[in-house]
Amino acid sequence: MSAGFFVLKVVLGSWFLVLGSWFLVFSVRAKKNKTRITYLSEILLTNAVLV
């Protein structure tokens, strides 16, 4: 069970890194769209808590 949890944590961590990288690119391209950036940052925080 601990091995399965470790695999799950690695998968979630990888997904968080990919999403975080995408978010950085997106935020640079869309600085004026404050609402959408705030929404995406909340998603990132949620993923950070899950990991």
CHARMM-style PDB file with segment names, atoms N, HN, CA, C and O in Angstrom:
ATOM      1  N   MET     1       0.832  -1.202   0.000  1.00  0.00      PROA
ATOM      2  CA  MET     1       0.000   0.000   0.000  1.00  0.00      PROA
ATOM      3  C   MET     1       0.871   1.258   0.000  1.00  0.00      PROA
ATOM      4  O   MET     1       0.546   2.242  -0.665  1.00  0.00      PROA
ATOM      5  N   SER     2       1.970   1.224   0.743  1.00  0.00      PROA
ATOM      6  HN  SER     2       2.234   0.426   1.284  1.00  0.00      PROA
ATOM      7  CA  SER     2       2.854   2.391   0.779  1.00  0.00      PROA
ATOM      8  C   SER     2       3.525   2.611  -0.576  1.00  0.00      PROA
ATOM      9  O   SER     2       3.781   3.749  -0.971  1.00  0.00      PROA
ATOM     10  N   ALA     3       3.808   1.513  -1.286  1.00  0.00      PROA
ATOM     11  HN  ALA     3       3.601   0.589  -0.965  1.00  0.00      PROA
ATOM     12  CA  ALA     3       4.413   1.644  -2.614  1.00  0.00      PROA
ATOM     13  C   ALA     3       3.426   2.305  -3.574  1.00  0.00      PROA
ATOM     14  O   ALA     3       3.808   3.169  -4.363  1.00  0.00      PROA
ATOM     15  N   GLY     4       2.162   1.901  -3.507  1.00  0.00      PROA
ATOM     16  HN  GLY     4       1.852   1.199  -2.866  1.00  0.00      PROA
ATOM     17  CA  GLY     4       1.133   2.507  -4.351  1.00  0.00      PROA
ATOM     18  C   GLY     4       0.969   3.985  -4.044  1.00  0.00      PROA
ATOM     19  O   GLY     4       0.778   4.795  -4.951  1.00  0.00      PROA
ATOM     20  N   PHE     5       1.043   4.336  -2.770  1.00  0.00      PROA
ATOM     21  HN  PHE     5       1.198   3.678  -2.033  1.00  0.00      PROA
ATOM     22  CA  PHE     5       0.931   5.733  -2.367  1.00  0.00      PROA
ATOM     23  C   PHE     5       2.104   6.535  -2.902  1.00  0.00      PROA
ATOM     24  O   PHE     5       1.937   7.679  -3.326  1.00  0.00      PROA
ATOM     25  N   PHE     6       3.298   5.937  -2.882  1.00  0.00      PROA
ATOM     26  HN  PHE     6       3.433   5.009  -2.537  1.00  0.00      PROA
ATOM     27  CA  PHE     6       4.486   6.609  -3.395  1.00  0.00      PROA
ATOM     28  C   PHE     6       4.341   6.891  -4.891  1.00  0.00      PROA
ATOM     29  O   PHE     6       4.652   7.987  -5.358  1.00  0.00      PROA
ATOM     30  N   VAL     7       3.863   5.887  -5.638  1.00  0.00      PROA
ATOM     31  HN  VAL     7       3.609   4.997  -5.258  1.00  0.00      PROA
ATOM     32  CA  VAL     7       3.656   6.054  -7.081  1.00  0.00      PROA
ATOM     33  C   VAL     7       2.635   7.156  -7.336  1.00  0.00      PROA
ATOM     34  O   VAL     7       2.823   7.994  -8.218  1.00  0.00      PROA
ATOM     35  N   LEU     8       1.556   7.150  -6.561  1.00  0.00      PROA
ATOM     36  HN  LEU     8       1.403   6.469  -5.845  1.00  0.00      PROA
ATOM     37  CA  LEU     8       0.514   8.165  -6.719  1.00  0.00      PROA
ATOM     38  C   LEU     8       1.085   9.560  -6.451  1.00  0.00      PROA
ATOM     39  O   LEU     8       0.765  10.516  -7.157  1.00  0.00      PROA
ATOM     40  N   LYS     9       1.921   9.663  -5.437  1.00  0.00      PROA
ATOM     41  HN  LYS     9       2.181   8.886  -4.863  1.00  0.00      PROA
ATOM     42  CA  LYS     9       2.512  10.960  -5.094  1.00  0.00      PROA
ATOM     43  C   LYS     9       3.460  11.442  -6.190  1.00  0.00      PROA
ATOM     44  O   LYS     9       3.500  12.634  -6.494  1.00  0.00      PROA
ATOM     45  N   VAL    10       4.223  10.522  -6.786  1.00  0.00      PROA
ATOM     46  HN  VAL    10       4.191   9.554  -6.539  1.00  0.00      PROA
ATOM     47  CA  VAL    10       5.128  10.880  -7.888  1.00  0.00      PROA
ATOM     48  C   VAL    10       4.332  11.368  -9.083  1.00  0.00      PROA
ATOM     49  O   VAL    10       4.698  12.361  -9.712  1.00  0.00      PROA
ATOM     50  N   VAL    11       3.232  10.669  -9.404  1.00  0.00      PROA
ATOM     51  HN  VAL    11       2.934   9.863  -8.893  1.00  0.00      PROA
ATOM     52  CA  VAL    11       2.399  11.059 -10.540  1.00  0.00      PROA
ATOM     53  C   VAL    11       1.796  12.437 -10.302  1.00  0.00      PROA
ATOM     54  O   VAL    11       1.815  13.286 -11.193  1.00  0.00      PROA
ATOM     55  N   LEU    12       1.260  12.665  -9.102  1.00  0.00      PROA
ATOM     56  HN  LEU    12       1.244  11.975  -8.378  1.00  0.00      PROA
ATOM     57  CA  LEU    12       0.672  13.970  -8.786  1.00  0.00      PROA
ATOM     58  C   LEU    12       1.735  15.070  -8.804  1.00  0.00      PROA
ATOM     59  O   LEU    12       1.479  16.183  -9.263  1.00  0.00      PROA
ATOM     60  N   GLY    13       2.923  14.748  -8.301  1.00  0.00      PROA
ATOM     61  HN  GLY    13       3.131  13.844  -7.928  1.00  0.00      PROA
ATOM     62  CA  GLY    13       4.002  15.722  -8.298  1.00  0.00      PROA
ATOM     63  C   GLY    13       4.422  16.105  -9.709  1.00  0.00      PROA
ATOM     64  O   GLY    13       4.669  17.277  -9.992  1.00  0.00      PROA
ATOM     65  N   SER    14       4.505  15.105 -10.602  1.00  0.00      PROA
ATOM     66  HN  SER    14       4.305  14.153 -10.372  1.00  0.00      PROA
ATOM     67  CA  SER    14       4.864  15.371 -11.993  1.00  0.00      PROA
ATOM     68  C   SER    14       3.801  16.224 -12.661  1.00  0.00      PROA
ATOM     69  O   SER    14       4.118  17.160 -13.395  1.00  0.00      PROA
ATOM     70  N   TRP    15       2.531  15.898 -12.405  1.00  0.00      PROA
ATOM     71  HN  TRP    15       2.274  15.138 -11.808  1.00  0.00      PROA
ATOM     72  CA  TRP    15       1.430  16.669 -12.979  1.00  0.00      PROA
ATOM     73  C   TRP    15       1.484  18.105 -12.482  1.00  0.00      PROA
ATOM     74  O   TRP    15       1.234  19.037 -13.247  1.00  0.00      PROA
ATOM     75  N   PHE    16       1.807  18.291 -11.208  1.00  0.00      PROA
ATOM     76  HN  PHE    16       2.010  17.535 -10.586  1.00  0.00      PROA
ATOM     77  CA  PHE    16       1.891  19.639 -10.639  1.00  0.00      PROA
ATOM     78  C   PHE    16       3.023  20.441 -11.293  1.00  0.00      PROA
ATOM     79  O   PHE    16       2.866  21.632 -11.559  1.00  0.00      PROA
ATOM     80  N   LEU    17       4.154  19.793 -11.550  1.00  0.00      PROA
ATOM     81  HN  LEU    17       4.282  18.825 -11.334  1.00  0.00      PROA
ATOM     82  CA  LEU    17       5.270  20.484 -12.189  1.00  0.00      PROA
ATOM     83  C   LEU    17       4.912  20.906 -13.607  1.00  0.00      PROA
ATOM     84  O   LEU    17       5.228  22.018 -14.029  1.00  0.00      PROA
ATOM     85  N   VAL    18       4.249  20.009 -14.341  1.00  0.00      PROA
ATOM     86  HN  VAL    18       3.993  19.105 -13.998  1.00  0.00      PROA
ATOM     87  CA  VAL    18       3.842  20.329 -15.716  1.00  0.00      PROA
ATOM     88  C   VAL    18       2.853  21.476 -15.712  1.00  0.00      PROA
ATOM     89  O   VAL    18       2.975  22.416 -16.497  1.00  0.00      PROA
ATOM     90  N   LEU    19       1.861  21.394 -14.813  1.00  0.00      PROA
ATOM     91  HN  LEU    19       1.763  20.630 -14.175  1.00  0.00      PROA
ATOM     92  CA  LEU    19       0.843  22.439 -14.740  1.00  0.00      PROA
ATOM     93  C   LEU    19       1.461  23.762 -14.303  1.00  0.00      PROA
ATOM     94  O   LEU    19       1.093  24.821 -14.811  1.00  0.00      PROA
ATOM     95  N   GLY    20       2.394  23.703 -13.368  1.00  0.00      PROA
ATOM     96  HN  GLY    20       2.694  22.843 -12.956  1.00  0.00      PROA
ATOM     97  CA  GLY    20       3.056  24.916 -12.905  1.00  0.00      PROA
ATOM     98  C   GLY    20       3.872  25.584 -14.007  1.00  0.00      PROA
ATOM     99  O   GLY    20       3.875  26.808 -14.135  1.00  0.00      PROA
ATOM    100  N   SER    21       4.566  24.763 -14.804  1.00  0.00      PROA
ATOM    101  HN  SER    21       4.563  23.768 -14.700  1.00  0.00      PROA
ATOM    102  CA  SER    21       5.343  25.313 -15.921  1.00  0.00      PROA
ATOM    103  C   SER    21       4.423  25.967 -16.938  1.00  0.00      PROA
ATOM    104  O   SER    21       4.706  27.055 -17.438  1.00  0.00      PROA
ATOM    105  N   TRP    22       3.310  25.288 -17.241  1.00  0.00      PROA
ATOM    106  HN  TRP    22       3.081  24.404 -16.834  1.00  0.00      PROA
ATOM    107  CA  TRP    22       2.342  25.846 -18.182  1.00  0.00      PROA
ATOM    108  C   TRP    22       1.765  27.143 -17.649  1.00  0.00      PROA
ATOM    109  O   TRP    22       1.563  28.097 -18.399  1.00  0.00      PROA
ATOM    110  N   PHE    23       1.501  27.176 -16.359  1.00  0.00      PROA
ATOM    111  HN  PHE    23       1.665  26.400 -15.749  1.00  0.00      PROA
ATOM    112  CA  PHE    23       0.930  28.384 -15.748  1.00  0.00      PROA
ATOM    113  C   PHE    23       1.888  29.567 -15.845  1.00  0.00      PROA
ATOM    114  O   PHE    23       1.461  30.697 -16.082  1.00  0.00      PROA
ATOM    115  N   LEU    24       3.177  29.308 -15.664  1.00  0.00      PROA
ATOM    116  HN  LEU    24       3.523  28.390 -15.471  1.00  0.00      PROA
ATOM    117  CA  LEU    24       4.165  30.388 -15.772  1.00  0.00      PROA
ATOM    118  C   LEU    24       4.167  30.978 -17.178  1.00  0.00      PROA
ATOM    119  O   LEU    24       4.190  32.198 -17.343  1.00  0.00      PROA
ATOM    120  N   VAL    25       4.142  30.116 -18.187  1.00  0.00      PROA
ATOM    121  HN  VAL    25       4.123  29.125 -18.053  1.00  0.00      PROA
ATOM    122  CA  VAL    25       4.111  30.588 -19.578  1.00  0.00      PROA
ATOM    123  C   VAL    25       2.831  31.370 -19.833  1.00  0.00      PROA
ATOM    124  O   VAL    25       2.847  32.438 -20.445  1.00  0.00      PROA
ATOM    125  N   PHE    26       1.718  30.813 -19.350  1.00  0.00      PROA
ATOM    126  HN  PHE    26       1.705  29.945 -18.853  1.00  0.00      PROA
ATOM    127  CA  PHE    26       0.418  31.455 -19.576  1.00  0.00      PROA
ATOM    128  C   PHE    26       0.361  32.819 -18.901  1.00  0.00      PROA
ATOM    129  O   PHE    26      -0.154  33.777 -19.477  1.00  0.00      PROA
ATOM    130  N   SER    27       0.885  32.911 -17.687  1.00  0.00      PROA
ATOM    131  HN  SER    27       1.303  32.133 -17.219  1.00  0.00      PROA
ATOM    132  CA  SER    27       0.807  34.173 -16.942  1.00  0.00      PROA
ATOM    133  C   SER    27       1.637  35.260 -17.627  1.00  0.00      PROA
ATOM    134  O   SER    27       1.277  36.437 -17.587  1.00  0.00      PROA
ATOM    135  N   VAL    28       2.741  34.868 -18.250  1.00  0.00      PROA
ATOM    136  HN  VAL    28       3.033  33.913 -18.282  1.00  0.00      PROA
ATOM    137  CA  VAL    28       3.559  35.845 -18.973  1.00  0.00      PROA
ATOM    138  C   VAL    28       2.809  36.356 -20.196  1.00  0.00      PROA
ATOM    139  O   VAL    28       2.891  37.535 -20.540  1.00  0.00      PROA
ATOM    140  N   ARG    29       2.067  35.446 -20.858  1.00  0.00      PROA
ATOM    141  HN  ARG    29       1.999  34.488 -20.578  1.00  0.00      PROA
ATOM    142  CA  ARG    29       1.353  35.828 -22.074  1.00  0.00      PROA
ATOM    143  C   ARG    29       0.069  36.586 -21.790  1.00  0.00      PROA
ATOM    144  O   ARG    29      -0.421  37.314 -22.654  1.00  0.00      PROA
ATOM    145  N   ALA    30      -0.487  36.430 -20.593  1.00  0.00      PROA
ATOM    146  HN  ALA    30      -0.089  35.840 -19.891  1.00  0.00      PROA
ATOM    147  CA  ALA    30      -1.807  37.018 -20.320  1.00  0.00      PROA
ATOM    148  C   ALA    30      -1.804  37.801 -19.012  1.00  0.00      PROA
ATOM    149  O   ALA    30      -2.641  37.565 -18.141  1.00  0.00      PROA
ATOM    150  N   LYS    31      -0.877  38.717 -18.877  1.00  0.00      PROA
ATOM    151  HN  LYS    31      -0.197  38.909 -19.585  1.00  0.00      PROA
ATOM    152  CA  LYS    31      -0.770  39.482 -17.634  1.00  0.00      PROA
ATOM    153  C   LYS    31      -2.008  40.331 -17.371  1.00  0.00      PROA
ATOM    154  O   LYS    31      -2.351  40.595 -16.219  1.00  0.00      PROA
ATOM    155  N   LYS    32      -2.680  40.758 -18.442  1.00  0.00      PROA
ATOM    156  HN  LYS    32      -2.401  40.543 -19.378  1.00  0.00      PROA
ATOM    157  CA  LYS    32      -3.823  41.649 -18.265  1.00  0.00      PROA
ATOM    158  C   LYS    32      -5.075  40.930 -17.794  1.00  0.00      PROA
ATOM    159  O   LYS    32      -6.004  41.557 -17.285  1.00  0.00      PROA
ATOM    160  N   ASN    33      -5.100  39.609 -17.963  1.00  0.00      PROA
ATOM    161  HN  ASN    33      -4.345  39.099 -18.377  1.00  0.00      PROA
ATOM    162  CA  ASN    33      -6.304  38.854 -17.612  1.00  0.00      PROA
ATOM    163  C   ASN    33      -6.216  38.388 -16.158  1.00  0.00      PROA
ATOM    164  O   ASN    33      -5.952  37.217 -15.884  1.00  0.00      PROA
ATOM    165  N   LYS    34      -6.439  39.317 -15.236  1.00  0.00      PROA
ATOM    166  HN  LYS    34      -6.653  40.269 -15.458  1.00  0.00      PROA
ATOM    167  CA  LYS    34      -6.244  39.044 -13.802  1.00  0.00      PROA
ATOM    168  C   LYS    34      -7.184  37.961 -13.282  1.00  0.00      PROA
ATOM    169  O   LYS    34      -6.777  37.127 -12.473  1.00  0.00      PROA
ATOM    170  N   THR    35      -8.419  37.964 -13.733  1.00  0.00      PROA
ATOM    171  HN  THR    35      -8.749  38.641 -14.391  1.00  0.00      PROA
ATOM    172  CA  THR    35      -9.400  37.013 -13.210  1.00  0.00      PROA
ATOM    173  C   THR    35      -9.000  35.584 -13.522  1.00  0.00      PROA
ATOM    174  O   THR    35      -9.035  34.714 -12.651  1.00  0.00      PROA
ATOM    175  N   ARG    36      -8.621  35.348 -14.770  1.00  0.00      PROA
ATOM    176  HN  ARG    36      -8.593  36.055 -15.476  1.00  0.00      PROA
ATOM    177  CA  ARG    36      -8.259  33.980 -15.155  1.00  0.00      PROA
ATOM    178  C   ARG    36      -6.991  33.530 -14.446  1.00  0.00      PROA
ATOM    179  O   ARG    36      -6.889  32.371 -14.045  1.00  0.00      PROA
ATOM    180  N   ILE    37      -6.025  34.424 -14.286  1.00  0.00      PROA
ATOM    181  HN  ILE    37      -6.107  35.366 -14.612  1.00  0.00      PROA
ATOM    182  CA  ILE    37      -4.784  34.068 -13.590  1.00  0.00      PROA
ATOM    183  C   ILE    37      -5.076  33.728 -12.119  1.00  0.00      PROA
ATOM    184  O   ILE    37      -4.498  32.791 -11.568  1.00  0.00      PROA
ATOM    185  N   THR    38      -5.966  34.489 -11.499  1.00  0.00      PROA
ATOM    186  HN  THR    38      -6.436  35.250 -11.947  1.00  0.00      PROA
ATOM    187  CA  THR    38      -6.331  34.198 -10.108  1.00  0.00      PROA
ATOM    188  C   THR    38      -6.972  32.825 -10.003  1.00  0.00      PROA
ATOM    189  O   THR    38      -6.672  32.059  -9.086  1.00  0.00      PROA
ATOM    190  N   TYR    39      -7.864  32.513 -10.953  1.00  0.00      PROA
ATOM    191  HN  TYR    39      -8.108  33.135 -11.698  1.00  0.00      PROA
ATOM    192  CA  TYR    39      -8.537  31.219 -10.964  1.00  0.00      PROA
ATOM    193  C   TYR    39      -7.530  30.087 -11.116  1.00  0.00      PROA
ATOM    194  O   TYR    39      -7.616  29.079 -10.413  1.00  0.00      PROA
ATOM    195  N   LEU    40      -6.574  30.248 -12.031  1.00  0.00      PROA
ATOM    196  HN  LEU    40      -6.504  31.066 -12.602  1.00  0.00      PROA
ATOM    197  CA  LEU    40      -5.578  29.205 -12.256  1.00  0.00      PROA
ATOM    198  C   LEU    40      -4.652  29.058 -11.060  1.00  0.00      PROA
ATOM    199  O   LEU    40      -4.224  27.948 -10.743  1.00  0.00      PROA
ATOM    200  N   SER    41      -4.338  30.157 -10.393  1.00  0.00      PROA
ATOM    201  HN  SER    41      -4.686  31.059 -10.650  1.00  0.00      PROA
ATOM    202  CA  SER    41      -3.476  30.065  -9.219  1.00  0.00      PROA
ATOM    203  C   SER    41      -4.172  29.288  -8.102  1.00  0.00      PROA
ATOM    204  O   SER    41      -3.522  28.581  -7.332  1.00  0.00      PROA
ATOM    205  N   GLU    42      -5.506  29.424  -8.018  1.00  0.00      PROA
ATOM    206  HN  GLU    42      -6.034  29.998  -8.644  1.00  0.00      PROA
ATOM    207  CA  GLU    42      -6.250  28.640  -7.034  1.00  0.00      PROA
ATOM    208  C   GLU    42      -6.171  27.156  -7.365  1.00  0.00      PROA
ATOM    209  O   GLU    42      -6.072  26.321  -6.466  1.00  0.00      PROA
ATOM    210  N   ILE    43      -6.215  26.823  -8.664  1.00  0.00      PROA
ATOM    211  HN  ILE    43      -6.296  27.502  -9.394  1.00  0.00      PROA
ATOM    212  CA  ILE    43      -6.072  25.424  -9.074  1.00  0.00      PROA
ATOM    213  C   ILE    43      -4.693  24.902  -8.681  1.00  0.00      PROA
ATOM    214  O   ILE    43      -4.565  23.781  -8.189  1.00  0.00      PROA
ATOM    215  N   LEU    44      -3.665  25.717  -8.900  1.00  0.00      PROA
ATOM    216  HN  LEU    44      -3.769  26.628  -9.300  1.00  0.00      PROA
ATOM    217  CA  LEU    44      -2.309  25.307  -8.542  1.00  0.00      PROA
ATOM    218  C   LEU    44      -2.177  25.082  -7.039  1.00  0.00      PROA
ATOM    219  O   LEU    44      -1.536  24.125  -6.606  1.00  0.00      PROA
ATOM    220  N   LEU    45      -2.778  25.957  -6.251  1.00  0.00      PROA
ATOM    221  HN  LEU    45      -3.299  26.735  -6.603  1.00  0.00      PROA
ATOM    222  CA  LEU    45      -2.728  25.792  -4.798  1.00  0.00      PROA
ATOM    223  C   LEU    45      -3.432  24.513  -4.376  1.00  0.00      PROA
ATOM    224  O   LEU    45      -2.966  23.809  -3.480  1.00  0.00      PROA
ATOM    225  N   THR    46      -4.555  24.213  -5.022  1.00  0.00      PROA
ATOM    226  HN  THR    46      -4.933  24.785  -5.750  1.00  0.00      PROA
ATOM    227  CA  THR    46      -5.274  22.972  -4.719  1.00  0.00      PROA
ATOM    228  C   THR    46      -4.409  21.767  -5.026  1.00  0.00      PROA
ATOM    229  O   THR    46      -4.358  20.828  -4.231  1.00  0.00      PROA
ATOM    230  N   ASN    47      -3.725  21.772  -6.168  1.00  0.00      PROA
ATOM    231  HN  ASN    47      -3.767  22.534  -6.814  1.00  0.00      PROA
ATOM    232  CA  ASN    47      -2.836  20.667  -6.530  1.00  0.00      PROA
ATOM    233  C   ASN    47      -1.667  20.566  -5.559  1.00  0.00      PROA
ATOM    234  O   ASN    47      -1.224  19.464  -5.232  1.00  0.00      PROA
ATOM    235  N   ALA    48      -1.168  21.702  -5.099  1.00  0.00      PROA
ATOM    236  HN  ALA    48      -1.528  22.596  -5.365  1.00  0.00      PROA
ATOM    237  CA  ALA    48      -0.060  21.684  -4.149  1.00  0.00      PROA
ATOM    238  C   ALA    48      -0.483  21.007  -2.844  1.00  0.00      PROA
ATOM    239  O   ALA    48       0.296  20.273  -2.236  1.00  0.00      PROA
ATOM    240  N   VAL    49      -1.728  21.263  -2.419  1.00  0.00      PROA
ATOM    241  HN  VAL    49      -2.361  21.859  -2.913  1.00  0.00      PROA
ATOM    242  CA  VAL    49      -2.238  20.626  -1.203  1.00  0.00      PROA
ATOM    243  C   VAL    49      -2.381  19.124  -1.410  1.00  0.00      PROA
ATOM    244  O   VAL    49      -2.074  18.342  -0.510  1.00  0.00      PROA
ATOM    245  N   LEU    50      -2.851  18.710  -2.602  1.00  0.00      PROA
ATOM    246  HN  LEU    50      -3.101  19.345  -3.333  1.00  0.00      PROA
ATOM    247  CA  LEU    50      -3.013  17.287  -2.894  1.00  0.00      PROA
ATOM    248  C   LEU    50      -1.678  16.563  -2.889  1.00  0.00      PROA
ATOM    249  O   LEU    50      -1.586  15.429  -2.420  1.00  0.00      PROA
ATOM    250  N   VAL    51      -0.641  17.215  -3.409  1.00  0.00      PROA
ATOM    251  HN  VAL    51      -0.716  18.137  -3.790  1.00  0.00      PROA
ATOM    252  CA  VAL    51       0.681  16.581  -3.427  1.00  0.00      PROA
ATOM    253  C   VAL    51       1.255  16.568  -2.019  1.00  0.00      PROA
ATOM    254  OT1 VAL    51       2.364  16.078  -1.809  1.00  0.00      PROA
TER     255      VAL     51
END
